[in-house]
Amino acid sequence: MTTFRELHAGQFVMPNAWDAGSAVLLAAAGFPAIATTSAGIAFSMAKGDHTLPDGAPAVSRDAMFDRVREITVASAVPVNGDLEDGYGAAPGRVAETIALAREAGLAGGNIEDYDGRELYDVELAVERIVAAREAAGSGFVLTARTDGQLLRTPASLADSIERANRFRAAGADCLYVPGVNDLETIRTLVREIDGPLNVVIGLGTSALTVADLQSAGVTRISLGGSIARAALGFIRRSAEELATKGTITFAADQIPQADLNALFARSSEGER
């Protein structure tokens, strides 16, 4: 199997799972790696992606890693972890989170420069990536995420690029600037950021495709919570149809039980 680090020398798509079952389905579709989604995991626990109004993660680090371990055990391919902001501002706290990520079987993970309210001061944000790199060791793929464009803060594109390059110099293996959804700006990121770039698709009304992004030079494509939200959308539409019409046309889209039994049986065999 190609290692997660080796995948970053080329181009690949990395969809996001929120539990063991979704991880098995995504891996079975042939993707070379998958990721977790903190939003999808939170939604599966009937929690928001972040608490209101303070913006802190709604799911504790312990609870998140309980789910992450279920996903890594079930997955036949490398798993990248959505590690929020490292679950604390202090560089030492981020290092602890990276150590937990390695123990949980993750092949890599993202660290954000956003605490749920505002971006971290850039100097502290760099210190946090340095601490994460030291804790990660050589095998773990560290992704540094800067959220200025996603948050629509006063941060300019140039500021986000500068942060990404400083994170790269601090030891990040991959860089991630969510919130950029037009192809020309993504080309600018690819050109100006000195390292592999992750771009998320499926947010908002963006119609970008895998082919679009790979032609622009993007290394890694993820989906965040998009598949989880789509699955929940299917549940809501199914419930509304049943409640208002009394029909179950939605059942035509289900995976046959025999197919799921066989798929999950093979997954369980692989765990032993």
C-alpha positions as CSV (number, residue, x, y, z in Angstrom):
1,M,0.0,0.0,0.0
2,T,1.2,3.5,-0.8
3,T,1.9,5.4,2.4
4,F,-0.1,8.5,3.2
5,R,3.1,10.6,2.9
6,E,3.8,9.2,-0.5
7,L,0.3,10.1,-1.8
8,H,1.3,13.7,-1.4
9,A,3.8,13.4,-4.1
10,G,0.9,13.1,-6.6
11,Q,-2.8,14.0,-6.6
12,F,-5.6,12.2,-4.8
13,V,-9.1,12.6,-3.4
14,M,-9.7,12.0,0.3
15,P,-13.4,11.9,1.3
16,N,-14.5,12.3,4.9
17,A,-16.1,9.7,7.2
18,W,-17.9,10.2,10.4
19,D,-18.2,6.7,11.8
20,A,-16.9,3.2,11.1
21,G,-19.6,2.3,8.6
22,S,-19.1,5.4,6.5
23,A,-15.3,4.8,6.6
24,V,-15.7,1.2,5.3
25,L,-18.0,2.4,2.5
26,L,-15.6,5.2,1.4
27,A,-12.6,2.9,1.5
28,A,-14.4,0.2,-0.5
29,A,-15.1,2.8,-3.3
30,G,-11.4,2.8,-4.0
31,F,-10.1,6.0,-2.5
32,P,-6.4,5.7,-1.4
33,A,-7.1,7.5,1.9
34,I,-10.0,8.9,3.8
35,A,-10.3,11.6,6.5
36,T,-12.5,12.3,9.5
37,T,-14.9,15.2,9.7
38,S,-15.4,16.9,13.0
39,A,-18.6,18.4,11.8
40,G,-20.0,15.0,10.7
41,I,-19.0,13.4,13.9
42,A,-20.6,16.2,15.9
43,F,-23.8,15.9,13.9
44,S,-23.9,12.1,14.5
45,M,-23.9,12.9,18.2
46,A,-26.7,15.4,17.8
47,K,-24.3,18.3,18.5
48,G,-23.4,21.4,16.5
49,D,-20.1,21.6,14.8
50,H,-19.1,24.3,17.4
51,T,-20.8,25.5,20.5
52,L,-22.6,28.9,20.5
53,P,-21.8,31.6,21.1
54,D,-18.2,30.9,22.2
55,G,-17.2,28.8,19.1
56,A,-15.4,26.1,21.0
57,P,-15.6,22.5,19.7
58,A,-18.9,20.9,20.7
59,V,-17.4,17.5,21.0
60,S,-14.6,17.0,23.6
61,R,-11.2,15.7,22.6
62,D,-11.8,12.4,24.5
63,A,-15.1,11.8,22.7
64,M,-13.7,12.8,19.4
65,F,-10.8,10.4,19.7
66,D,-13.2,7.6,20.8
67,R,-14.8,7.9,17.4
68,V,-11.5,8.4,15.5
69,R,-10.3,5.1,16.9
70,E,-13.4,3.4,15.6
71,I,-12.7,4.9,12.1
72,T,-9.1,4.0,12.0
73,V,-9.7,0.4,13.1
74,A,-12.4,-0.1,10.5
75,S,-10.5,1.6,7.6
76,A,-8.4,-0.4,5.2
77,V,-6.6,2.8,4.0
78,P,-4.8,5.6,5.8
79,V,-6.9,8.1,7.7
80,N,-6.3,11.8,8.1
81,G,-7.8,13.4,11.2
82,D,-9.7,16.7,11.6
83,L,-8.0,17.8,14.8
84,E,-9.7,21.2,15.1
85,D,-7.3,23.7,16.6
86,G,-5.5,21.0,18.5
87,Y,-8.1,21.4,21.3
88,G,-6.3,24.3,23.0
89,A,-4.3,27.4,22.4
90,A,-1.0,26.4,24.0
91,P,1.6,24.7,21.8
92,G,2.0,22.0,24.5
93,R,-1.7,21.2,24.2
94,V,-1.4,20.9,20.4
95,A,1.6,18.5,20.9
96,E,-0.6,16.3,23.2
97,T,-3.3,16.2,20.6
98,I,-0.8,15.1,17.9
99,A,0.5,12.4,20.2
100,L,-3.1,11.1,20.8
101,A,-3.6,11.2,17.0
102,R,-0.7,8.9,16.4
103,E,-1.8,6.6,19.2
104,A,-5.3,6.4,17.6
105,G,-3.8,5.2,14.4
106,L,-4.1,8.3,12.3
107,A,-1.7,8.7,9.4
108,G,-1.9,12.5,9.5
109,G,-4.0,15.4,10.8
110,N,-5.0,19.0,10.3
111,I,-4.3,21.8,12.9
112,E,-6.3,25.0,12.4
113,D,-5.2,28.6,13.3
114,Y,-8.7,29.5,14.5
115,D,-10.0,29.2,18.1
116,G,-13.7,29.4,17.2
117,R,-13.8,33.2,17.6
118,E,-10.7,34.6,15.9
119,L,-7.5,33.6,14.2
120,Y,-4.5,33.0,16.5
121,D,-1.8,35.6,16.4
122,V,0.5,34.5,13.7
123,E,3.6,34.1,15.9
124,L,1.6,31.8,18.3
125,A,0.2,30.0,15.3
126,V,3.7,29.2,14.0
127,E,4.8,28.0,17.5
128,R,1.8,25.7,17.5
129,I,2.9,24.1,14.2
130,V,6.5,23.8,15.5
131,A,5.2,21.9,18.5
132,A,2.9,19.7,16.4
133,R,5.8,18.8,14.1
134,E,8.0,17.8,17.0
135,A,5.2,15.6,18.4
136,A,4.4,14.1,14.9
137,G,7.6,12.4,14.2
138,S,8.7,11.6,10.6
139,G,5.8,9.4,9.5
140,F,2.8,11.5,10.5
141,V,1.6,13.9,7.7
142,L,1.0,17.3,9.4
143,T,-1.4,19.7,7.6
144,A,-1.6,23.3,8.7
145,R,-4.9,25.0,8.0
146,T,-5.4,28.8,8.0
147,D,-9.0,29.9,8.2
148,G,-8.9,33.6,7.2
149,Q,-10.6,33.1,3.8
150,L,-13.3,30.8,5.2
151,L,-14.2,33.3,8.0
152,R,-14.3,36.3,5.7
153,T,-12.2,38.2,8.2
154,P,-10.1,41.3,7.2
155,A,-7.3,38.8,6.4
156,S,-6.3,39.3,2.8
157,L,-5.4,36.4,0.4
158,A,-1.8,37.6,0.7
159,D,-2.0,37.2,4.5
160,S,-3.4,33.7,4.2
161,I,-0.6,32.8,1.8
162,E,2.0,34.2,4.1
163,R,0.6,32.2,7.0
164,A,0.6,29.0,5.0
165,N,4.2,29.5,3.9
166,R,5.3,30.3,7.5
167,F,3.5,27.1,8.6
168,R,5.3,25.2,5.8
169,A,8.7,26.6,7.1
170,A,7.7,25.5,10.6
171,G,7.3,21.9,9.5
172,A,3.9,21.4,8.0
173,D,3.7,18.8,5.2
174,C,0.5,20.0,3.6
175,L,-1.3,23.4,3.6
176,Y,-5.0,24.1,3.6
177,V,-6.8,27.4,3.0
178,P,-10.6,26.7,3.1
179,G,-13.1,29.2,1.8
180,V,-11.5,29.8,-1.6
181,N,-14.0,28.5,-4.3
182,D,-12.9,30.1,-7.6
183,L,-10.5,28.4,-9.8
184,E,-8.3,31.4,-10.5
185,T,-7.7,32.1,-6.8
186,I,-6.9,28.4,-6.3
187,R,-4.4,28.6,-9.0
188,T,-2.8,31.5,-7.2
189,L,-2.7,29.4,-4.0
190,V,-1.0,26.6,-5.8
191,R,1.5,29.0,-7.4
192,E,2.3,31.0,-4.3
193,I,2.2,28.4,-1.5
194,D,5.5,26.4,-1.2
195,G,4.0,23.0,-0.5
196,P,1.2,20.5,-1.3
197,L,-2.2,22.2,-1.2
198,N,-5.5,20.6,0.2
199,V,-8.7,22.1,-1.2
200,V,-12.1,21.2,0.2
201,I,-15.1,20.9,-2.2
202,G,-18.8,20.6,-1.4
203,L,-19.0,23.8,0.7
204,G,-21.7,26.3,-0.2
205,T,-22.7,26.6,-3.9
206,S,-19.3,25.9,-5.4
207,A,-19.5,23.8,-8.6
208,L,-15.8,22.9,-8.7
209,T,-15.0,19.4,-9.7
210,V,-12.1,17.1,-9.0
211,A,-10.9,17.5,-12.6
212,D,-11.0,21.3,-12.2
213,L,-8.8,21.3,-9.1
214,Q,-6.4,18.7,-10.3
215,S,-5.8,20.6,-13.5
216,A,-5.0,23.6,-11.4
217,G,-2.3,21.7,-9.6
218,V,-4.1,20.8,-6.3
219,T,-2.5,17.9,-4.5
220,R,-5.2,16.7,-2.1
221,I,-9.0,17.2,-2.4
222,S,-11.2,16.6,0.7
223,L,-15.0,17.1,1.3
224,G,-15.3,18.1,4.9
225,G,-18.7,17.4,6.2
226,S,-20.4,17.4,2.8
227,I,-21.2,13.7,2.6
228,A,-22.4,13.6,6.2
229,R,-24.7,16.6,5.6
230,A,-26.0,14.9,2.4
231,A,-26.7,11.7,4.3
232,L,-28.6,13.7,7.0
233,G,-30.5,15.5,4.2
234,F,-31.6,12.1,2.8
235,I,-32.9,11.2,6.3
236,R,-34.8,14.4,6.6
237,R,-36.4,14.0,3.1
238,S,-37.2,10.4,3.8
239,A,-38.9,11.4,7.1
240,E,-40.9,14.2,5.5
241,E,-42.1,11.9,2.7
242,L,-43.2,9.2,5.2
243,A,-44.9,11.8,7.5
244,T,-46.7,13.8,4.8
245,K,-47.4,11.2,2.1
246,G,-47.1,7.9,3.8
247,T,-44.9,6.6,0.9
248,I,-41.5,5.1,1.0
249,T,-40.0,5.8,-2.4
250,F,-36.8,6.7,-0.7
251,A,-36.3,3.0,0.1
252,A,-35.3,2.4,-3.5
253,D,-32.0,4.1,-2.8
254,Q,-31.0,1.8,0.1
255,I,-28.1,-0.6,-0.1
256,P,-29.3,-4.2,0.1
257,Q,-28.8,-5.8,3.5
258,A,-26.9,-8.7,2.0
259,D,-24.5,-6.3,0.4
260,L,-23.9,-4.4,3.6
261,N,-23.5,-7.7,5.6
262,A,-20.9,-8.9,3.1
263,L,-19.0,-5.6,3.1
264,F,-18.9,-5.2,6.8
265,A,-18.0,-8.9,7.3
266,R,-15.0,-8.4,5.0
267,S,-14.0,-5.3,7.1
268,S,-14.3,-7.3,10.3
269,E,-12.1,-10.0,8.9
270,G,-9.5,-7.4,8.0
271,E,-9.4,-6.2,11.6
272,R,-8.5,-9.6,13.0
